Amino acid sequence: MNRPRTKFLLFFLPGLCLFFNAPAQEFIPLWPEGKMPNSKGLTLEHKEERQRITQVKTPGMYAFWTSNEDNKGSAVLICPPGGYQKLTYHLAGFQWAKWFNTMGVNAFVLIYRLPNSPDLIEREKGPIQDAQRALKIIRNMASVRNIDPGKVGIVGASAGGHLASTLGTHFEDFSLIGDSIDRYSVRPDFMVLISAVINMGDFAHEGSVQAFLGADAGKEKRDYYSNEKQVTEQTPPTFLVHARNDNTVPVQNSIQFYNAMLEKGVDGSLHIFPYGRHSISLKNESVMLNYWTSLCENWLYEMGLLKQK
């Protein structure tokens, strides 16, 4: 990746917005210099192979803005998958961001610290802190970009879906650093979860569990981060997609989460397709599965999360 060059933004902290020559998207760092929480203060190098990041130097997010004419007043933060061991940020990040742009939704692809980072003090808090801070920054920019701060959602697939659903079920703020952005909420207003890792018990994707919590994580911590067990009335409306023949992340992850939403009276929509395995994308081998994108767009409209055309 090319070395970033710095550019000043009036609506954010001076000198904190970077632009990368490749992939030519605005990159917004999350933390002011010396203020990143849960850090040992190490200087890490950026590690990436085949558009998969394995070590994050600068946590941040790539911004995909809509035009003023297309803007529907909403935004999404996309958490890339990768089993908490890498970030597949292009395939399940940039491509999805561009798709959300076609709906008039401003999109941000999160580059979050991975739990195995040698710089982290508490491994599982790193990704959560970065996602919480990102939501706050989006809300801080909302008035300038004609975004409704009450229509900022979160999107995630696989382990990225676990991070997303964690923000939708755990509202303790780990991202406080004593600046003006602290005042914004860390709760997403809606969620879109695709083939999401949610359970960390009987239906867990064990690789994600061990990467997130460590190999010696006990039942109490696994239960705490089994997010179907943490659903409350405050959990935001959620759209879930899964394939019945997913042999990597069992479909029960989405089913259990939806059942918990029903019990708590949370609005949602669950879509289970017979085929698709653990590779649901914008275009799929299963013709039937390709309908999930239009279903999601219609759900966003029906939930009042997009301005009517």
C-alpha positions in Angstrom: 0.0 0.0 0.0 1.3 3.5 -0.8 2.3 5.9 1.9 -0.7 8.1 2.8 -0.6 11.9 2.5 -2.3 14.1 5.0 -5.2 16.5 4.2 -7.0 18.9 6.5 -10.8 18.6 7.0 -12.8 21.4 8.6 -15.4 19.2 10.1 -12.9 16.9 11.9 -9.7 17.2 13.8 -6.9 18.9 11.9 -4.5 16.6 10.2 -6.4 13.4 11.1 -7.8 12.7 7.6 -5.6 10.8 5.2 -6.0 10.1 1.5 -4.5 7.0 0.0 -3.3 7.0 -3.6 -4.6 3.4 -3.7 -7.4 2.6 -3.5 -8.2 6.3 -3.9 -10.7 6.5 -1.1 -10.7 9.0 1.8 -9.2 7.4 4.9 -10.2 8.7 8.3 -8.0 7.7 11.2 -9.9 6.9 14.4 -7.6 8.2 17.1 -5.6 11.4 17.6 -1.9 10.7 18.0 -1.1 9.3 21.4 -4.8 8.9 22.4 -5.5 5.4 21.2 -6.9 3.4 24.2 -5.9 -0.1 25.1 -2.5 0.4 23.5 1.0 -0.4 24.7 2.4 2.3 22.5 4.1 0.1 20.1 4.8 1.2 16.5 3.5 -1.5 14.2 3.9 -2.0 10.5 1.0 -2.5 8.1 0.9 -6.1 6.9 -1.3 -7.1 3.9 -1.4 -9.9 1.4 -3.9 -10.4 -1.5 -6.1 -7.5 -0.2 -6.2 -9.1 3.2 -4.8 -7.1 6.1 -3.2 -9.2 8.9 -1.8 -6.4 11.0 -3.2 -2.9 11.3 -0.9 0.1 11.7 -3.5 2.9 11.8 -7.1 2.0 12.7 -9.4 4.0 10.6 -12.2 3.8 8.0 -12.5 4.3 4.3 -15.3 6.7 3.4 -17.6 6.1 0.4 -19.7 9.2 0.1 -22.9 9.5 -2.0 -23.6 12.5 -4.2 -25.8 15.2 -2.8 -28.5 14.2 -5.3 -28.5 10.5 -4.3 -28.0 11.0 -0.6 -30.9 9.2 1.4 -29.7 10.6 4.7 -28.3 7.3 6.2 -24.9 5.8 6.7 -23.5 2.4 7.4 -20.2 1.2 9.1 -19.0 -2.0 7.4 -17.0 -4.4 9.5 -14.9 -6.7 7.2 -14.8 -10.4 7.9 -11.7 -12.6 8.4 -12.2 -14.7 11.5 -10.7 -11.9 13.7 -7.3 -12.9 12.1 -7.4 -10.8 8.9 -9.5 -8.2 7.3 -11.0 -9.1 3.9 -11.7 -5.4 3.4 -12.0 -5.3 -0.4 -14.4 -8.2 -1.2 -16.7 -7.7 1.8 -15.9 -4.1 2.4 -15.3 -1.9 -0.6 -17.7 -3.8 -2.9 -20.5 -3.6 -0.3 -19.8 0.1 0.3 -20.2 0.8 -3.4 -23.5 -1.2 -3.4 -24.8 0.9 -0.4 -23.8 4.0 -2.4 -26.2 2.9 -5.2 -29.0 3.1 -2.6 -27.9 6.6 -1.6 -26.4 5.4 1.7 -23.0 6.8 2.8 -20.7 3.9 3.6 -17.6 3.5 5.7 -15.3 0.4 5.7 -13.7 -0.1 9.1 -10.1 -1.1 9.4 -10.0 -2.3 13.0 -7.3 -3.7 15.2 -7.2 -7.4 15.2 -7.2 -9.2 18.6 -3.8 -10.8 17.9 -2.1 -7.3 17.7 1.0 -7.3 19.9 0.1 -3.7 20.8 -3.2 -4.5 22.5 -3.5 -4.8 26.3 -7.0 -6.4 26.3 -7.3 -8.4 23.0 -11.1 -8.4 22.6 -11.6 -4.8 23.4 -9.5 -3.5 20.5 -12.0 -4.2 17.7 -14.9 -3.0 19.8 -13.2 0.3 20.7 -12.4 1.0 17.1 -16.0 0.3 15.9 -17.4 2.4 18.7 -15.1 5.3 17.9 -16.0 5.0 14.2 -19.7 5.3 14.8 -19.1 8.4 16.9 -17.0 10.0 14.2 -19.7 9.3 11.6 -22.3 11.0 13.8 -19.9 13.9 14.4 -19.7 14.4 10.6 -23.4 13.9 10.1 -24.6 17.5 9.9 -21.9 18.5 7.3 -22.7 15.5 5.1 -26.5 15.6 5.4 -26.7 12.4 7.4 -29.3 11.8 10.0 -27.3 10.9 13.2 -30.2 8.7 14.2 -29.9 6.6 11.0 -26.3 5.3 11.3 -26.2 1.5 11.1 -23.6 -1.2 11.2 -23.0 -4.1 8.7 -20.9 -7.2 9.1 -20.3 -10.7 7.6 -18.9 -13.7 9.4 -16.6 -12.4 12.2 -17.3 -8.9 11.1 -20.9 -9.8 11.9 -19.9 -10.7 15.4 -18.2 -7.3 15.9 -21.3 -5.6 14.4 -23.7 -7.6 16.6 -21.5 -6.9 19.7 -22.1 -3.1 19.2 -25.8 -3.8 18.9 -26.0 -5.7 22.2 -23.3 -4.3 24.4 -23.5 -0.6 25.1 -20.7 0.0 27.6 -18.5 2.7 26.0 -14.8 1.5 25.8 -13.8 4.3 23.4 -13.7 7.3 25.8 -10.6 9.4 25.4 -11.8 12.8 26.8 -12.4 14.7 23.6 -15.5 16.3 22.0 -16.4 13.1 20.1 -17.0 11.2 23.4 -20.5 12.7 23.6 -21.9 10.6 20.8 -23.7 7.3 21.2 -22.0 4.0 20.5 -25.3 2.2 19.7 -26.0 1.6 16.0 -29.5 2.5 14.8 -29.8 -0.7 12.7 -27.8 -3.8 11.8 -27.3 -5.9 8.6 -25.7 -9.3 9.5 -24.6 -11.7 6.8 -23.6 -15.2 7.7 -22.7 -13.7 11.0 -20.7 -15.3 13.8 -22.9 -14.5 16.8 -22.7 -17.5 19.2 -19.5 -18.5 21.0 -20.8 -21.7 22.5 -22.4 -24.8 20.9 -22.7 -23.2 17.4 -19.5 -21.2 17.5 -17.0 -20.8 14.7 -14.2 -21.9 16.9 -11.4 -20.1 15.0 -13.2 -16.8 15.5 -13.7 -17.5 19.2 -10.0 -18.4 19.8 -8.8 -15.4 17.8 -11.2 -13.0 19.6 -11.0 -14.3 23.2 -7.9 -16.5 23.2 -7.7 -20.3 23.4 -8.3 -20.4 27.1 -11.5 -18.4 27.2 -13.9 -19.7 29.8 -17.6 -20.2 29.6 -18.5 -16.9 31.3 -16.7 -14.9 28.8 -18.0 -17.0 25.9 -21.5 -16.5 27.1 -21.0 -12.8 27.5 -19.9 -12.5 23.9 -22.6 -14.9 22.6 -24.6 -12.0 21.4 -27.9 -13.8 21.1 -27.8 -14.0 24.9 -27.4 -10.3 25.2 -30.3 -9.1 23.1 -32.5 -6.5 24.9 -35.3 -4.1 24.0 -32.4 -1.7 23.1 -31.0 -3.9 20.4 -31.6 -2.1 17.1 -33.7 -3.4 14.2 -31.7 -6.1 12.4 -31.7 -7.7 8.9 -30.2 -11.2 8.9 -29.1 -13.4 5.9 -27.7 -16.9 6.2 -27.4 -20.1 4.0 -28.7 -23.3 5.4 -25.7 -25.2 4.0 -23.2 -22.9 5.6 -20.6 -25.4 7.0 -18.4 -22.7 8.5 -20.8 -20.6 10.6 -23.9 -22.7 11.4 -27.2 -21.1 10.5 -28.3 -21.4 14.1 -26.3 -18.3 14.8 -28.8 -16.2 12.9 -31.8 -18.2 14.0 -31.0 -17.9 17.7 -30.4 -14.2 17.3 -33.7 -13.7 15.5 -35.6 -15.7 18.2 -34.0 -13.5 20.9 -35.2 -10.5 19.0 -38.8 -11.9 18.9 -38.7 -12.4 22.6 -37.6 -8.9 23.3 -39.9 -7.3 20.7 -37.1 -6.1 18.4 -38.0 -5.4 14.8 -36.1 -7.6 12.3 -36.2 -9.7 9.2 -34.6 -13.2 8.9 -33.8 -14.7 5.5 -32.4 -18.3 5.3 -31.6 -19.5 1.8 -31.0 -23.2 0.9 -27.7 -22.7 -0.8 -24.9 -20.2 -0.6 -22.5 -21.8 1.9 -20.2 -19.3 3.7 -19.7 -17.1 0.7 -22.8 -14.9 0.4 -21.9 -11.9 -1.7 -23.6 -9.4 -4.1 -23.6 -12.0 -6.9 -23.9 -15.7 -6.1 -24.1 -19.1 -7.7 -27.6 -19.5 -6.3 -30.0 -17.4 -8.3 -32.4 -17.4 -5.4 -29.8 -16.0 -3.1 -29.2 -13.0 -5.3 -32.6 -11.7 -4.1 -31.1 -10.9 -0.7 -29.8 -7.5 -1.8 -33.2 -6.2 -3.0 -34.8 -7.6 0.1 -32.4 -5.7 2.2 -32.9 -2.5 0.3 -36.7 -2.8 0.6 -36.4 -3.5 4.3 -34.3 -0.3 4.8 -37.1 1.6 3.1 -39.9 -0.1 5.1 -38.1 0.6 8.4 -37.9 4.3 7.5 -34.1 4.2 7.4 -33.9 5.7 3.9 -35.7 8.7 2.6 -38.3 7.7 0.0 -37.4 8.1 -3.6 
